[in-house]
């Protein structure tokens, strides 16, 4: 499963995302260069459900940047069901 978090830098200085972290079952990609005021960016999350048990899950992504507070959380939830394949 792939999710995209689209955002706009509404501040008055460049947004510098230092690190984006989550559980081991996720692969993350984010802008490595500063995002200018008024510009848009995207954080991509690829969640691997193959090793996760069936059922409801809520996951948290921590975004560490030059913001106040320094850590901002994004969350998503998913229900993993058995595939018919």
N, C-alpha and C positions, 0 to 999 in steps of 0.2 A: 504494500500500500504506500502511495506517495502523497504527501500533503505539501502544499505551498502556503507559506505565510507571507502575504504581500504587505508592505508597509511604506509609509512616506515619512521622511525626516521633516517633522514640523518644527524643529528647533531652529536656533539662529547660528549654530556652528555645525561643523562636520560631525556626523555620527560614525564612530569608530567601534565596530563590533570586534572585540578581542577574541571571544570564544563562544561557541554554542555547544552545550552538553546535554546529554540525555542518557537513557539506559543503553546497555550493550546491544540491544535489539534494534537500534536505530543507526542510520547513516545520515549525517548532516552536512549541508553545504550552505554557506552564507557569503555575503560580500566581503572580500578580503581587503578591498580598498575602501577608504572613508566614503560615506554617502553624504553628498552636499545637501544643505538646507533646501527643501522643496523637492528633492529628488526621491525616486522610489527605489526600493530594493525588495529582494525576496529571500526568504530562508526556506530551503527545501529539506523535507524530512522523509526518509525512506524507512518504513517500519517493517521489519521482518517478522511475520507471524508464524513462521514454520516451526519454531521451537517453543512457542508460547502455548500454554494450556487454553482450552476452549473457555469461552465466557467473556464477561465484561472486563475491560481494562481502562484505566485512566492513566495517561502518561503526562509527565511534565518535562518541558524543555526549558533549560536555563540559558538566558542570553546575557552575557557579560560584556558591557560596553561602557563608554564614557557618558553614562546617563545617571540620573538621580531618581531612584536608587541604582546602584551599580549593576545589580542583578535583576532582570525582569523575567517573569515566567510566562510561558505560553503553554496551554494545555490542550490535549485532544483526548477523546474517548472513542473506543472501538469495542464492538462485540465480535469475538472470534467464533465462527461456526464451522462445523465439519463440512468439508468440500465433497461434492458428489463425484469428483473425478476418480 
